[in-house]
Structures are given as C-alpha cells and as structure tokens.
Amino acid sequence: MTYSVKNREMFEGEIEEIKSKGLYKEKRFICSPQDAEITVEFPEGAPQAKVLNFCSNNYLGLSSHPDVVEAAHAGLDARGYGMSSVRFICGTQDIHRELQNKMSEFLGMESTLLFPSCMDANAGVFEAVLGPEDVIIADRLIHASLVDGIRLCSAEYDTFKHMNMKHLRKKLELHQDKRTRLIVTDGVFSMDGDLIQLDELCALADEYDAMVLLDDSHASGFIGKTGRGTHEHFNVMDKIDLITTTFGKGLGGASGGCVSGRKELIELCRQKARPYLFSNSMAPSIVAGSIKVIDLLTENTERRDTLEWNAKYFREEILKAGLCIREGNTPVVPVMLFNAKLANDMARDMYAEGIYVVGFFFPVVSAGAARIRVQLSAAHTKEHIDKAVAAFAKVGEKYGIIGLDKKGIIEKYGM
Amino acid sequence: MSKMHEEVLEYVIDEYVDEDDDIEVEVDTALISSGIVDSFSMVSLKVFLEKKYGISLPDSEATPEAFDTVNSICELVIKFQG
C-alpha cells in the first residue's frame, strides 16, 4: 500500500493547519434548485432550512428559469448527454457554433471560442496569444484564474494598483520596449463590486499602443444599458481586444465560458489554448440552455433593469439601516466589517435569521478588509431585500456596529 | 539606515501603498504576510531589485519569506551582490 499511515498523517496535518488558520471551508448542501429562496442543509447533517440566498452569482435569476430549463431539456433530447471529445476532434456540434456566433453578436466582438469554463478560458488565452517578447500589465485585484493564466504564459508580467490609472500609465511607459502590451482587468471586481473605469483605461491603451483584455464574468448580461457588459457601460465597445466571460453566473449559471475578440486572436486560441485542446466540450444541454439565455436577454432588458433597481434599493436601504458598505453601483455589495471574526460571526447569525450570506477575510480579501459580500439578483423581490436589510439591522445591533464607520468598527473590534 | 534600505523602502511605498491607505511602512514592516504586497504583485519588486542592483535573483530565492520586510530584502540583495 503506497498510501501509508505517514502519508495520511501528513495530509491530515495540512488540513488541521488550514482549520487552525480559520480558512477551512465548511460543506454546505443546497437541496432545491438554485434561486432567491433555497433549502439548505448546513452544517452537514443539520435539518434543512429555507433561507433567502444573497450569496449566489445568479444575478439575472436565470439559473432555474423555466424557459432555460426547457431549452436544456430539448438540447439533451436533440443532441445527447455528452460529447466524449475535445472540441477539435469530434466535440463540436452545430449548436456550439450557434452559441459562439450569438456570443460574438451579443458582446459586439468579431469571433468567439467556447471553453469548458471561464477559468479554462483565462488559463489558456495568454499563452495562446503572447510570447516572451510581450508584457501583461494587470490590475492587482484581478480574478485568481487570470493570475493563474498569466503565470502559465511566457510573457513578462507586471501589475498596477487597483483601478489606479496614474499607476497604469507609469507601467505602460515603463514597458514601451516590449513587442506587445496587454492590459488585463476585471469589469466588475468580484469581492469589492468595483467597476473599472474602462473608458480611461482604453484611452491609455490607445495612447501607449496596448491591447485590452476584459474579464466580464461579473458583468455579462447586466452591466450596460442592454446588458452587454462593462464595455457597453463605458461606451468603448470597439476598443476591447479580448473579453473572457462565463455562462456560470448571470448567463444561466450552469457552466462553460468563452473568449471573444479580434478574430486572429480567437483563431490563435483555437490552435494553441491548452484547456481548449485538452478538455471536453461544453455539454449539449448546457449549450442549448445558454443559447436560450442569450435569446431572452436580447429580447428585452427587463431582468437587468430589475437587477439594477434591486441593487440600488439594497444599497440605499442598508445605508439607512446604519451598516457600512463599499460604495458603488453594481449588484456586488460588500458590507464592511474589517475584522475577520466579526464577519464570520455575523454571517452565522444572518443564517439563523434566514439570510444566506458568507463572510470573507484575508487572504481572500486584503488584511483588515473583512466583509460580508451581498450579491443581488433579479430574482429577489422587494420583500426579500427588506427582510435581508432587517436581518442586517438586527444582527448589526447585536454586535453594536450600527451607525459606526470604518474607524468606529475597527476601534471596537480591531482589524 | 543604509542607502539601499532607503531606496528599497521608497520603492515599496511608491509601488504598493495607495495615497489614501492608512498604512505606515518601515524597514521591519511585514509586507507579504500582512497583505500589503501579494505574491502576484511581488514580481515588480523583483524586477526593480535586479535592475537597480545588477543582480539576478533565482525564483527559488525570491520567496515570500525573503521578500517579507525591507530588511530581509536587503539581506537577499547583499547576498547576491557577492
């Protein structure tokens, strides 16, 4: 037996170390379809509880939409369960091509390539497009999958302070000797809800002859007046060279992702991106469901309008209730608590009040910036939001943080 | 404080601390383990040190531990300056 007692003890020790640092992720089981109202078993073995979900990426409430479910069923019937192949051997159906074309049109880009996930898209795009003569200049708070993809690429890389255009300019000046400069940013940053000032970033890209890659996973479908994304919001639809995004959040929430952009760059991804070449195709039912999602979002803007209203209403009401939030205009709303234990304790008490939220702290976010991240959905009703705000007010009162700002909370609880 | 300590400290503050950040960085301030500098952003510091002091730092030596304070960074640079 190669898995010896010594091996077991070694790995158990590592798990204990994770627990001792307070970083252990508990198991949570959802016993219903994904929605605003869900049934949860937490902790494992506890009786199931009906709670309101304020921590999912189901921004547009499409995860269990009947039309999407029906389309996925039809896709399963018409094109089968799985592809048993990567895309380039025998894993591309006509519906994969149809979804790619729809995404190109939806995002306003020349061409699109599907990946098994956006994590895979981000892992593959850099190495496919860039080489050692090039440099990647990335915002410091980009998603972990972009960080991994950048590290897998032979290009040099550098970073700029989060959303700091002055610092980005400095870095672009520094790297003028490189063959190509690629600026990398998220559209909406998932932990802070910040919206990158993409118009200013694109102006700098023009000035310093740089390309732009935008990960719009937390924006596709709802940011911008018709939900095309951050580039629509800032009116720079024609300035973006590459967009990576996911079908696993606002766009139905199942799985799959894509790279969309200039046709030569997409062709290089098709030829060279390793997750595209060596991982299975998106399943037919998910492709069919995703096609329906894009159709629904193209028909009208009702869902993104509802989400916009919900986010604005929650932000206004939570401020009136005396909580401290990171200001912004996206459906990602961090309720700032600064202290890790406080964030954890309050999230637990919120669950007892029937509101499912999660606390985040270092190293997931910066040290001293612990928070409960609230994510709004178009599936939330005004009553759902009122209930969440009332629970925050009640739990906040228990911990004596109502009306306190950053300084006040840190004085009371420390960082 | 040596000239090198001053130069590295100045670079770290300029590169990693925002004007509105409530952080004071000294030569013994923990940079990586405190979250002021993350491992992804550490690369610009490595490039700065290599260019400024004409050294080559192998990845095996440019660890988060070695880069955790200005003091430890300067020790590393001196070691590779020979």
Boltz contact constraints between the chains, C-beta under 6 A:
constraints:
  - contact:
      token1: [A, 140]
      token2: [B, 41]
      max_distance: 6.0
  - contact:
      token1: [A, 147]
      token2: [B, 40]
      max_distance: 6.0
  - contact:
      token1: [A, 158]
      token2: [B, 44]
      max_distance: 6.0
  - contact:
      token1: [A, 159]
      token2: [B, 41]
      max_distance: 6.0
  - contact:
      token1: [A, 161]
      token2: [B, 18]
      max_distance: 6.0
  - contact:
      token1: [A, 362]
      token2: [B, 35]
      max_distance: 6.0
  - contact:
      token1: [A, 366]
      token2: [B, 35]
      max_distance: 6.0
  - contact:
      token1: [A, 367]
      token2: [B, 34]
      max_distance: 6.0
  - contact:
      token1: [A, 367]
      token2: [B, 35]
      max_distance: 6.0
